[in-house]
Amino acid sequence: MRIDGIAATVSLERERSLRVARGAEVQVTCASGVLWVTCEGDLRDVILTAGQSFTIKHRGVTLVTALKAATVWVRDGRAGDGAPSVARIEA
């Protein structure tokens, strides 16, 4: 699946991932479940539970993985500044 737009809701089964392209600025919100966010070249990992968000502003590829079944809201992190939305997320 490729997301072409400003926002989308994605259901992920346990151990399934979304791949966020290099240089993308995307806000990820965990609607349910538990997510693990890891960015290429960044030593930090982020764990999100229901209601928590994280904005990806990284030059490398980012993986958003469900540690248990999850619903994820993804939104173009630049959508508010008039920037065009582009395809950038793959499941």
N, C-alpha and C positions, 0 to 999 in steps of 0.2 A: 504494500500500500504506500502511496506517496501522497502527502498532504499538500494541496495547492490552495492556500488561502490564509486568511488572517487568524482563524481559530478552528479547533477541532476537538472532539472528545474521542478518546481511544480506550478500548478495553484491552488489557493485557493479561494473559494467563501467567501463572507463576513461571519464572525464569525466561519469559519473553522480553524482548527489548525493542526500544525505539532508537534509531540512529539519527543523531542531529548532525547535519553537515558542518564542515569546517567553516568558521567565521560567522555562523548563524547567531542571531540574537533572539532567543526564544524563552518565554516564560512557561515553566512547567508547574502545574498545580496537581497535587495528589487529591483526587476527590474521594477515593476509598482505597483501602489496601496499604501497601508499603512499597516505596520506590527507592532504588539506589541509583544515584547520579554520579557518573565518573567521567572526567574530562581528560582527553589525551594530553600528557605532559604536565598535568596538575596532580600533586601528591594528595590533595584533599579529596575525600569522598563525601557525598551528601546523602543523608537518609531523610526521606520525606514520608510523613504519615498523613492521614486524612486532614485536609484543611491547610496544609503547609505548601508554600510555593518557593521556587528558586528560579532566578533568571540566569540563563546561560549566556555568558558574554565571553566566549573563549575562541581562540584561533584554531584549536584542534577539533577532531571529531569527539562528540559526546555520546555516551550510551546512557539511556534511562531504562533500567531493568526492574521488573516487578519481582520483589522478594516473596510476595504472596499476591494472589490475584488482585488487580488494581484497575481503577478507572483514572485516566490521566486527561487533564485538560491542557492543551498546548495552545499558546497564543504568540503571534509575532511580537517580539519584544520591542519592535520599532513601530508598531501599528499606530501608536498615538502621535507620532511626529510626521505623519503624512508620507512616510516611506512606502514604496510599493511592497506588496507581499510577494514572496517567491516560494517555490517548492523547496523544502529543505529538510523534511522529516520522512524517514522510511521505517516501516514496521517489519 
